[in-house]
Amino acid sequence: MKKLFLLLFFGLFWMQQTQAQTNVPSGPLDLETCVAVAIENNLTLKRTELNQQITEANLMESQGRRLPSLTAGASSGYRWGRSINPVTNLFETRRIGNVNLFGNTGAPIFQGMRINNSVAQAKTNLESGMYTLEATRNDITLNVINLFIDVVFNREQVKIAENQLKTTTEQLVRTKKLVEAGSLPLSDQLDLQSQNATNELNLINAKNGLRSAKLSLAQALQIPFTDSFDVIEPEYEVSRAAMTGETPAEIFEVAVKLMPQIKAANADVKSAEYGVKIAKGAFYPSLDAGISAFSNYVDQAFIPGSREIIPFKTQVDNNFSQSGTLNLSIPIFTRFGNKANLQRAKVQQQLAEVSEMEAKNKLRQDIETAYNSAFAAEQSYQASLIRVKSLEETFRIAQQRFDLGAINSVDFQVAQNNLFNAQADLLNAKYTYIFRIKVLDFYLGNPINLN
């Protein structure tokens, strides 16, 4: 019984720990929760954060090069045969044990400004990493919003398919009764049965599309997908006022100052400029200062006139020595090493400038694409509204006429399919418009939400 209790306890504990590690929320999720979970669980973001810690370590190392170094140590050993006694400086043929103590310190005086430029470069790299983190979070947020909207869109598609199937089913029941009464030919019933089967298939496809959209969203959140996974649909009404009044060029002018990917590209250019300065510093002489101290003890150092060994502390004090050095290094010929390093640094600077231009061009193109898509979606949405209203009235009349026997089942199906297609087009335009508007708001620095 105790074993069973322990197994249950550890099993529950393991399940709780597993759920905590994967950050699996419960219940339907709103957009803000989805974004928060995606950011928390995203492995690309975690990798970027870890790389940022490496960059911080690089900065610490660069700053430390300004400080003096300090090394202390000791060694001990024995010598046999003919060797010089470190105390008497005489050749002796005996075993001599020794203990050596030493300490060294050194400090750079001038390194061609390479240390200062290395510190500045490391700080710039850290700044670039911070902007890259922010850009990664933004990419995750936009992706989750797109996937979230896709779930809502497919849910609406299911509702439309259900309504279509309900209408056809009800009409099929009426038609069967009229056929049995001899008021309608059997062909009308067969046509409606075919249409009803088609609508059932459309509903199945719509449900599969919704399930696929939910799966994509769950995978973006890095959580296990289950049938209970669902989202809370936001209340969002589309209006003409939602479309921003700025032109793509005006939006780009704002975004280029705000977007972290542009700031990261700018920082990378600055980092490459410091890299050129570091490479140029290698052509200058370098000057270092150093101080060292040394002492030792041997077990064959005797007090004069006695066989008593001089005490350890006395030997260390008597043998203590210091030295100071200045090291000047002048690069005369480095086998083209410094020249090659400078050439590579200059190329890296040019590559960083190209990457900066690419980032700006991509931002401009993304804004233009989002603006044009939003504009087209707005036009499609407004036109689809009129179209749906007209086809709803057309279908209502067609349904009444079909019930009265004024039109056949083929004309009824045409009216129904036209309405179904118009409703689907309206949904597509609506949610495309919503997402593109949110993207434009994002580029203008506005908070991202669907409320």
N, C-alpha and C positions, 0 to 999 in steps of 0.2 A: 504493500500500500504506500509506503514511504517512497519507494522508487517511482511509482506511478505519479505521486504528487510532485516529485522533483522534476520528472519529465514534462508534466504539464506546465510547471512554473517556468522552466527554462524555455519551453516552446513558446509560451506567451511573451516572455522577455525578448526572445529572438525576433518574433514578429513585430513587436513594438520598436525594437532597434532598427529593423529593416525598413519599416515605414518611416521612421524619423530620418534615416539616412537618405531616402529617396524623396522626402518631402512630398508625400502624396496627400493632397487635400481631400476632404470628403464633401459630398453634396454638390449641387450645381454651382458652377463658378461664374462670377462676373468677369468683365474684361480686366479690371484692375488686378484681381487675384490671379488671373491667367498670366498677365505680364510679370507679376512678382514671382510666381512659381517658375516661370521660364528663365528669368534672370538668375534665380537662386540655383537652379539645377543645370544650367547650360555649361557644358564642359569646355567649349571654346572660350567662354568668358573666364572660367577657372584657370585655363591654361594661360590666358593673357595676364591674369592676376599674378600667377606664379612667375611669369617672365618679368613682371614689374618688380618682383622681389629680387630677382637677379640683377636688374638695373640698379636697384637701391644698393645692393652689395658692391656693384662696380663704382658707384659714386663714393661710397665709404672708402673703398680701396684707393681711389684717386685722391681723395682728401688726405688720406694717411701718408701719402708720399711726401707731403710737406713736412712731416714730423721726423725727428731723429729716430733712428733704429737703435735697438739695444739688445745685445746678445750676451749671455753669460753661460759658462759651462765649466766642466771639469773632466779630467781623464786620469786614469790610473793604470799602471802596468808594471811589468818586470823586464829586465834585460839580463842576459847571461853572456858570459865570455868577456872578451876585451872590449871595453867601452869607456867613455869619458864620464867621470862622476860629475854631475851638474854643480856640485858644491865646491869641490876642490879643483875642478877642471883638469884632473890628472887621469891618465889611462889606468884602469884597474881591471883585474880579471876576477870578477866575483859577480854574484847576483845582486842587482841593484833594483829596489822597488821605488817607484816615484808616484807622486800625485801632482798634477798640473791644474792650476786654477786660472781662468782667463775671463775677461769681459771686454766687449767692443761696442762702440757707439759711433754712428755716422750720420751726417746730415747733408742734404743737397744745398748748395749755395746758389748755383745758377745752372739751369738745365735748358737754356734756350726758350724759356717760357712754356716748355712742354707740360710741366705739371699744372700750371694755372689753366692752360688751354684744355688739358685732360679733364680737370674738375668742371670747367664750363661745359665741355662736351657731355660729360656724364649727367650734369643737371638738365641739359637740354634733352637728352635721351629719356630721362625720367619724366620730364614734362610731356614729351611725345607719347610715352607709354600711358600717361594719365588720359590724354585725349583719345588714344586708341581704345582704352577701356570704355570711355564714354560713348565712342562711336559704336563699339560692339553692343553695348546696352541698347542704343537706339535702333540698331539693325534687328536685334531680338524683338524689341517692342513693335516695330513696324511689321515684322513677319507674323507675330502673334495676332496683331489687329487684323491683318489680312486673312489669316486662318480662322479667326473668331467670326469675322463677317461672312466667311464662306460657310460656316456652320449655320449661321442665322439664315443665309440665303437658301441653303438646301432644306432647312426646316420649312421655309415658306413654300418651296417647291413641293414638299410632301403634302402640305395643306391644300394646295391647288389640285394636286393629283387626287387627293381624297375627295374633294368636292366634285371633280369631274366624274370619278367613279360612282359617287353617290347619285349624281344626276342621271347617269346612264342606267344605273341599276333600277332607280325608281321608274324611269321611262320604259325600261324593259318589262317590268312587272305590269304596267298599264298596257303595253303593246301585246303581251301574252293574252291578257283578258280580252282585248279587242279581236285578236286573231281567233281565239276560241269562240267568240261570239259571231265571227264571220264578217266583222266590220273592216278588217285589214288583211292583206295577203300575208302568207307565211314568210315571204321574202323580207318584209319589214322586220319581223322578229329575228330572222337570221342575221340581218345586217346589224341590228342592235346587239345581238349576242357577240358578234365579231368585234364591234366597237367596245363592248363591255370588257371583253378579254384583253383588248389592246389597252384600255384604261387600267386594268388590273396590272398589266405588265409595266405601264408607265409608273404606277404607284410603287411597284417593287423596285424599279430602277431609281426612283426618287429616294426611297428609303435607303437603298444601297449607297446612293450619292451622299446622303446625310451621314451614314455610318462611316464612309470613307473620309468625309470632312472632319468628323469627330476624331477619327484615328490620326489624321495628320496633325490636328491641334494637340492631341495627347502626346504624340511623339515629339512635337516641338517643345512641350512642357517637360519632356524627359520623365514621364510617369507611365506606369502600366495602364494599358487601355482595357476598360471593362464596358459591358453593356450599360452600366449605370452612369457612365460619364456623360455629363451634359453641361450646358451653359445657360446662364440667365440672360434672356434677350433684353437688350437695352431699349428704352423708349426714345426713338429718334425719328423726327419728322423732317422730311426734305423740303427745303424752301429755296426760292431763287436767291434769297439774301445770303445763302450759305456759300455761294461762289465768291471767292475773294476778288476784290476790285483791283488788285495789283497785277501788273503784267509779268510775264515770265522773267524779263530782264530786271524788274524791280524786286521780284522775289529772290532772284539770284544775288542781287546786290546786298540784300539782308542776310541771306543764308551763308554767303561766303565768309561773313564775319562771325557767324554763330556756330557753324557745323564743326564738330570736333575732328572729323577726318581731314578738314582743310587745315585746322590748327596743328594737327599731328604732322601733316606734310610740311608745313612751314617750319616746325621744330626740327624735322629731319634735315631740311636745307641748312639750318643754322648749325646743326651737329656736324654736317659734312664740311661746313666752312671752318669749324674748329679743327676738324681732321686735317685740313690743308695746313693750318697754322702749326699743328703738332708735327707734321711731316717737315715743314720748313725749319722748325726748331732743331731738328737733328743735324742741320748744317752748322750750327753754332757750337763753340767750345762749351764743355761742361766742367763745373768746378764742384768738388765734394770735399768735406772735412771729416776727419775721423780721429777718434781717441780710443786707445786700447790700454788695458792693464793686465799684468801677468805676475804670477808667483808660483812657487812649487815647493815640494817637500820630497826628500829622499830618505830612505831608511838606512843609508850608509854615510850619513853626515854625523861625525862625532865631535864632542866637545874637546878642544885641544888638550892633550895630555891625559885624556880619559877615554874609556871605551863606551861612555854613555852617549846615546844618540841625542842630538839637539832636538828639543821638543817641537811639535808640529807648529804651534802658534809662533814660536820664535823663528823657525825657518820661513814661514809664510811672511812674517814681518820683514825679515832680513832680505828675502829674495824678491820683494815686491818691486815691480818696475812699471813705468807708464811710458806711453809714446803718443805723439800727435802728428797727424799727417794732413797735407793738402794735396788733393789729386786733381790735376788739370788734364783734361782729355780734349785733344783737338782733332776733329775728323779731317784727314787729309785725302785719303782715298779709301772708300768703303766698297770698292768693286761694284759701283753703280747701285748699291743697295738703297742709299738715301734718295737718289734720283728716281729710282723705280717706285719707292714708297710715295714720293711726292706726286708722281704721275698717277698712281692709283688713287690717291686722295683727291686729286683734281677731277678724275673721272667719276669718282663716287659723288662728288659735289654736283657734277653735271647730271648724273643719274637721279639724284635727289630733286633737282630742279625739274627734270622731265616728269618725275612722279608727282610733284606738286602740280604741274600743269595738267597732268592726266586727271588728278583728283578734282581740280576745278572744272575741267571739261565734262567729267562724268556727272558732277553735281549739276552743272548747267543743263546737260542733256536729260538727267532725271527730272529736273524741274519742268523742262519743256514738255517731256512726255506726260508727266502727271497733270500739267495744266491742260494740254490738248485732250487727254483722256477725260478729265473732269468736264471740260467744255462740251465734248462730244456726248458724254454720258448725260449731262444736263439737258442737252437738246433732245436726245433719245428719250429721256425720262418724261419730259414735257409732252413730246409727241405720243409716247406710249400711253400716257394718262388719257389723252383725248381718244386714242384708238381703243383702249379698254372700255371706256365709258360707252362709246358707240357700239362696240361689239357686244357688250352686256345687254344693251337694249335690243340689238339685233337678235341675240340668242333668246332673250325673253319672248320676243314676238314669234321667233321660230318654234320655240317650245309650245306656245299656245296654238299656233297653226298646226303643229304636228299632232297635238292632242285632239284637234278638231278634224284631223285628216286632210287638211288643206295642202300639206307638203309631205313628201315621202321621207323615209329614214335617211336617205343619202343626203338630202338637203339639211336635215337636222344635224347629222354628224359633221357636215362641213361647217355649219355655224358654231357647233360646239368646239371643234378643233381650232377654228380661227380664234375663238375666245381664249382657249387654253394657250395657244402660241403667243398671243398678245400679252397675257398675264405673265408668262415666263419671260418675255422680252422686257416687260416693265420691271420685274424683279431684278433681272440682270443689270439693267440701266441704273436702277435705284442703288444697288449695293456697290456697283462700280463707282458711281458718283460719290457715295458716302466715303469710300476708301480714298479716292483721289483727293477729295476735299480735306480729309484728315492729313494726308501726306503734305499738301500745300500748307496747312496750318503748322505742321511740324517744321517745315523749312522756314517758316516765319517766326519760329521760336515759341509758338503757342502750345499749351499743354495738350497732350494726346488723350482724348477720351471720345466716347460716342454719345455723350449726353448733350 
